[in-house]
Amino acid sequence: MKKNLVAFLILVLGLGSCSEEKNKINESIVDLPLDSLSLEQKSPSVSFFQYENAPEFPDAILELYTPLGNQIFKPGKVPFEFNVKNFSIQQDDETKFRLFNILNGGDPVGFYSPIFQRDLTEGSYRIVAYLVDGDGFALKNFGNYVDRDFQVGDSRPFPYSDEPYLAINLPTTEQVIADGENLIIDFLVLGGDMKLDGLKVSIELANYSYEIDHMAPVYVENLKAGEYLVKIRLLRSNGTELEGPFSSVTRTVFVE
């Protein structure tokens, strides 16, 4: 009887572990050109892929009360006020932020509270705010993120443009990835739909390139140790570059 029980538990655990396995999608294995290989390189192939995941927190809503559109503030402490529905940013693990914002395409900054201030100098600003899951990836359902323009001091609004643009959650500037771990590129496309509007994201690093039309984290596997310039661009499906100031983002990362 005990043997049967042990066998049953092993079977259940095995089925559970299988069900947790993620399926890779949109995988592309890229080789370096022969003329760029050196004798020391043993494994030049790098794999780009995404995972087939069901979206988390599809009902989560992030609303921005302050600033209003093109609101003008004095230089110094600028107030921000959000309202979060169907999602808790107060987690048991207080070391993890669940609300992030990006100003003018820079690195994301995390906050524990939906009400805070940021010390800003004169200029025009675009804020992209979004919620993240337990793994730190940006939630990508409509309503999980919000964007808005505002001004500080004597500055002019950004010229009107209805072109979509990018917000990059990962990687951050000069992020260090341990040798053997994956580089993860997590992005949001705002102001458009990748499928309906015929958009794609182009990723270039070193001599490797990858294009995708699916908004989900991109994993880069088998990068050798070194410094990499990661260029992420939002393009039309025909390869035409968009003209907006935030349609292209560059990050330097280190694998060591």
C-alpha positions as CSV (number, residue, x, y, z in Angstrom):
1,M,0.0,0.0,0.0
2,K,2.8,2.4,0.9
3,K,4.6,1.6,-2.3
4,N,1.4,2.4,-4.3
5,L,1.0,5.7,-2.4
6,V,4.7,6.7,-3.0
7,A,4.3,5.9,-6.7
8,F,1.1,7.9,-6.9
9,L,2.8,11.0,-5.3
10,I,5.7,10.7,-7.7
11,L,3.3,10.6,-10.6
12,V,1.4,13.7,-9.3
13,L,4.6,15.6,-8.8
14,G,5.8,14.7,-12.2
15,L,2.6,15.8,-13.8
16,G,2.7,19.1,-11.9
17,S,6.3,19.8,-13.0
18,C,5.4,19.1,-16.6
19,S,2.4,21.4,-16.5
20,E,4.7,24.2,-15.2
21,E,7.0,23.9,-18.2
22,K,6.7,26.9,-20.5
23,N,6.5,26.5,-24.3
24,K,8.9,28.6,-26.3
25,I,7.5,30.5,-29.3
26,N,8.9,32.7,-32.0
27,E,12.4,31.1,-31.5
28,S,15.2,32.1,-33.8
29,I,18.7,30.7,-33.5
30,V,21.2,33.2,-35.0
31,D,24.7,32.4,-36.0
32,L,27.5,35.0,-36.4
33,P,28.8,35.5,-39.9
34,L,31.8,33.3,-40.7
35,D,34.0,36.3,-41.2
36,S,33.3,37.6,-37.7
37,L,34.2,34.3,-35.9
38,S,37.4,33.9,-34.1
39,L,39.2,30.6,-33.3
40,E,38.4,31.1,-29.6
41,Q,34.6,31.1,-30.2
42,K,33.2,27.7,-29.6
43,S,29.5,28.3,-29.6
44,P,28.5,31.4,-31.7
45,S,24.8,30.5,-31.9
46,V,22.5,32.8,-29.9
47,S,18.9,32.0,-29.4
48,F,16.1,34.6,-29.2
49,F,12.6,33.4,-28.1
50,Q,9.5,34.2,-26.2
51,Y,7.3,32.1,-23.9
52,E,3.6,31.3,-24.5
53,N,2.1,32.6,-21.4
54,A,-1.5,33.5,-20.4
55,P,-1.6,37.2,-19.5
56,E,-1.6,37.9,-15.8
57,F,-4.0,40.3,-14.0
58,P,-6.1,41.1,-17.2
59,D,-8.5,43.2,-15.1
60,A,-5.9,45.3,-13.4
61,I,-6.4,49.0,-14.1
62,L,-3.9,51.9,-13.6
63,E,-5.3,55.4,-13.7
64,L,-3.3,58.6,-13.5
65,Y,-5.0,61.5,-11.7
66,T,-2.0,63.9,-11.5
67,P,-0.5,65.3,-13.6
68,L,-3.2,66.2,-16.1
69,G,-2.5,66.3,-19.8
70,N,0.1,69.1,-20.5
71,Q,-0.2,70.4,-17.0
72,I,2.5,72.9,-16.0
73,F,4.4,72.6,-12.8
74,K,7.1,74.7,-11.2
75,P,10.6,73.2,-11.1
76,G,11.1,71.1,-8.0
77,K,8.9,68.5,-6.4
78,V,6.2,67.4,-8.9
79,P,3.3,65.4,-7.5
80,F,2.1,62.2,-9.0
81,E,-1.2,60.5,-8.0
82,F,-2.4,57.1,-9.4
83,N,-5.4,55.0,-8.7
84,V,-5.0,51.2,-8.9
85,K,-8.0,48.8,-9.4
86,N,-8.1,45.0,-9.2
87,F,-4.5,44.8,-8.2
88,S,-2.5,45.3,-5.0
89,I,0.8,47.1,-5.1
90,Q,1.2,46.4,-1.3
91,Q,2.9,43.0,-1.3
92,D,4.2,40.7,1.4
93,D,7.6,41.0,-0.1
94,E,8.3,44.7,0.5
95,T,11.5,44.6,-1.5
96,K,9.7,44.3,-4.8
97,F,8.1,47.3,-6.5
98,R,4.8,46.7,-8.4
99,L,4.3,50.2,-9.8
100,F,6.9,51.7,-12.1
101,N,7.2,54.8,-14.2
102,I,9.5,55.9,-17.0
103,L,10.2,59.6,-17.8
104,N,11.3,60.5,-21.4
105,G,12.4,57.0,-22.3
106,G,14.8,56.6,-19.4
107,D,15.2,53.8,-16.9
108,P,12.1,52.7,-14.9
109,V,11.8,53.8,-11.3
110,G,9.7,51.8,-8.9
111,F,7.3,53.0,-6.1
112,Y,5.6,51.4,-3.2
113,S,2.8,53.9,-3.1
114,P,0.5,55.3,-5.8
115,I,1.0,58.8,-4.5
116,F,4.5,60.3,-4.5
117,Q,6.7,63.3,-5.7
118,R,9.6,63.5,-8.0
119,D,12.2,66.3,-8.1
120,L,12.2,67.6,-11.7
121,T,14.0,70.4,-13.5
122,E,12.6,72.5,-16.3
123,G,11.6,70.6,-19.4
124,S,8.9,68.7,-21.3
125,Y,8.1,65.2,-19.9
126,R,6.3,62.1,-21.0
127,I,5.5,59.6,-18.3
128,V,4.8,56.0,-18.9
129,A,3.5,54.2,-15.8
130,Y,2.8,50.5,-15.6
131,L,2.2,47.6,-13.2
132,V,4.5,44.5,-13.0
133,D,3.9,40.9,-12.1
134,G,5.7,38.9,-9.5
135,D,8.7,38.3,-11.9
136,G,9.1,42.0,-12.5
137,F,7.7,41.9,-16.1
138,A,5.4,44.7,-17.3
139,L,1.7,43.8,-17.4
140,K,0.6,44.2,-21.0
141,N,-3.2,44.2,-21.1
142,F,-5.0,47.4,-22.0
143,G,-5.5,49.3,-18.8
144,N,-2.4,47.9,-17.1
145,Y,-0.4,51.0,-18.1
146,V,-0.9,54.7,-18.8
147,D,1.0,57.6,-20.5
148,R,0.8,61.3,-20.4
149,D,2.7,64.5,-21.3
150,F,3.3,67.4,-18.9
151,Q,5.7,70.4,-18.5
152,V,7.9,71.7,-15.8
153,G,8.8,75.4,-15.9
154,D,8.9,77.5,-19.1
155,S,8.9,74.6,-21.7
156,R,6.8,73.8,-24.7
157,P,4.7,70.6,-25.1
158,F,6.0,67.8,-27.3
159,P,4.9,68.3,-30.9
160,Y,1.6,66.4,-31.5
161,S,2.2,62.9,-32.9
162,D,-0.1,59.9,-33.1
163,E,2.7,57.5,-33.8
164,P,3.2,54.5,-31.5
165,Y,6.3,54.4,-29.4
166,L,8.3,52.2,-27.0
167,A,8.8,51.9,-23.3
168,I,11.5,49.6,-22.1
169,N,11.2,47.9,-18.7
170,L,14.2,45.6,-19.2
171,P,17.1,45.8,-19.6
172,T,18.1,48.8,-17.6
173,T,21.2,51.0,-18.3
174,E,24.4,49.1,-17.6
175,Q,22.6,46.1,-16.2
176,V,24.8,43.2,-15.4
177,I,23.7,39.7,-16.4
178,A,25.5,36.7,-14.9
179,D,27.3,34.5,-17.4
180,G,25.0,31.6,-18.4
181,E,21.8,33.6,-17.6
182,N,19.4,35.0,-20.3
183,L,19.3,38.6,-21.2
184,I,15.6,39.6,-21.1
185,I,14.1,42.4,-23.1
186,D,10.7,43.5,-21.8
187,F,8.9,46.2,-23.6
188,L,5.6,48.0,-24.1
189,V,4.2,49.4,-27.3
190,L,2.1,52.5,-26.6
191,G,-0.3,54.3,-28.9
192,G,-0.8,51.4,-31.2
193,D,-1.5,47.7,-31.6
194,M,1.3,45.6,-33.1
195,K,-1.0,43.3,-35.1
196,L,-3.7,45.8,-36.1
197,D,-1.2,48.6,-37.0
198,G,1.3,46.4,-38.7
199,L,4.2,47.0,-36.2
200,K,7.3,45.0,-35.2
201,V,10.1,45.4,-32.8
202,S,13.7,45.1,-34.0
203,I,16.4,44.0,-31.5
204,E,20.1,44.4,-32.4
205,L,23.1,43.5,-30.2
206,A,26.6,42.9,-31.5
207,N,26.1,41.2,-34.8
208,Y,22.9,39.5,-33.8
209,S,19.4,40.7,-34.8
210,Y,15.8,39.6,-34.2
211,E,12.4,40.9,-35.1
212,I,9.1,40.2,-33.5
213,D,5.5,41.4,-33.8
214,H,4.3,39.9,-30.4
215,M,4.4,42.0,-27.2
216,A,6.0,39.7,-24.7
217,P,9.4,39.5,-23.0
218,V,12.2,38.4,-25.4
219,Y,14.8,36.0,-24.0
220,V,18.4,36.0,-25.4
221,E,20.2,32.8,-24.6
222,N,23.9,31.9,-24.9
223,L,25.4,35.3,-25.0
224,K,29.1,35.2,-24.3
225,A,30.7,37.4,-21.6
226,G,31.3,40.9,-22.7
227,E,29.8,44.4,-23.2
228,Y,26.8,44.7,-25.5
229,L,24.9,47.6,-26.9
230,V,21.3,46.7,-27.2
231,K,19.3,48.7,-29.7
232,I,15.5,48.3,-29.7
233,R,13.5,49.9,-32.4
234,L,9.8,50.1,-33.3
235,L,9.2,49.7,-37.0
236,R,6.4,49.4,-39.5
237,S,6.0,45.9,-40.9
238,N,7.7,47.0,-44.1
239,G,10.8,48.0,-42.1
240,T,10.1,51.8,-42.1
241,E,11.3,53.5,-39.0
242,L,8.9,55.6,-36.9
243,E,9.8,59.3,-36.5
244,G,8.8,59.8,-32.8
245,P,11.4,60.6,-30.2
246,F,10.7,57.4,-28.2
247,S,10.5,54.9,-31.0
248,S,14.1,53.8,-30.5
249,V,15.9,53.0,-27.2
250,T,19.5,52.0,-26.6
251,R,20.9,50.2,-23.5
252,T,24.4,49.0,-22.7
253,V,24.5,45.7,-20.8
254,F,27.3,43.5,-19.4
255,V,27.5,39.7,-19.4
256,E,30.0,38.6,-16.8
